[in-house]
């Protein structure tokens, strides 16, 4: 199996899970966080929704500068409703699927760099960046399920039943 096919299949397994979790995010509480050191709920939900687009970036761009000296960096999309949040997930996933379909395993073996203010802080083959991104997305989605629990919102099944949903 090609890496592009493997990652597309993994994306197709993970996006429905993210959709179930994001559908439970309460509207109107973007600033809520469980602890002063925690991310805000709205930021975390946006992160989970848009992370599939990181696959597109890893394929289409050679670098990402988190603090570019030449102007403002990435600005996350805004949302107010679950429908808008889920729309961001669907757009990010569609972009990732298209990028994977349009690339090759050979390209995925080429280097990709993460920069901060023009300085390289990480360099890996694109396939490593994509694999790490999918794991990173699962991590943040897990954080989001903890937020749901703390807000007394039923947690959907993820990789198996939850205390609130016995089937998945």
Long-range contacts (C-beta under 8 A, 24 or more apart in sequence): 2-105, 3-105, 3-108, 3-127, 4-100, 4-101, 4-103, 4-104, 4-105, 4-108, 7-55, 7-100, 7-127, 7-130, 7-131, 7-134, 8-97, 8-100, 8-101, 10-134, 11-52, 11-55, 11-93, 11-96, 11-97, 11-100, 11-134, 14-134, 14-137, 14-138, 15-52, 15-89, 15-93, 17-141, 17-158, 17-159, 18-48, 18-49, 18-89, 18-137, 18-141, 19-86, 19-89, 20-156, 20-157, 20-158, 21-48, 21-141, 21-144, 21-145, 21-148, 21-156, 21-158, 22-48, 22-49, 22-82, 22-85, 22-86, 22-89, 22-144, 23-82, 23-86, 23-156, 24-148, 24-153, 24-154, 24-155, 24-156, 25-82, 25-85, 25-144, 25-148, 26-151, 26-153, 27-80, 27-81, 27-82, 29-151, 32-147, 32-151, 33-147, 34-146, 34-147, 34-150, 39-143, 41-147, 42-79, 43-76, 44-140, 44-143, 44-144, 44-147, 45-79, 45-85, 45-144, 46-76, 46-77, 46-79, 46-85, 46-88, 47-76, 47-140, 48-89, 48-137, 48-140, 48-141, 48-144, 49-79, 49-85, 49-86, 49-88, 49-89, 49-92, 50-76, 50-77, 50-88, 50-89, 50-92, 51-92, 51-133, 51-136, 51-137, 51-140, 52-89, 52-92, 52-93, 52-95, 52-96, 52-137, 53-91, 53-92, 53-95, 53-96, 54-129, 54-133, 54-137, 55-96, 55-99, 55-100, 55-130, 55-133, 55-134, 56-92, 56-95, 56-96, 56-98, 56-99, 58-112, 58-126, 58-129, 58-130, 58-133, 59-99, 59-100, 59-102, 59-103, 59-107, 59-108, 59-126, 59-130, 60-99, 61-112, 62-111, 62-112, 62-113, 63-112, 63-113, 63-114, 63-115, 64-113, 64-114, 64-115, 65-115, 65-116, 65-117, 65-118, 66-114, 66-115, 66-116, 67-116, 67-117, 68-115, 68-117, 68-118, 69-117, 69-118
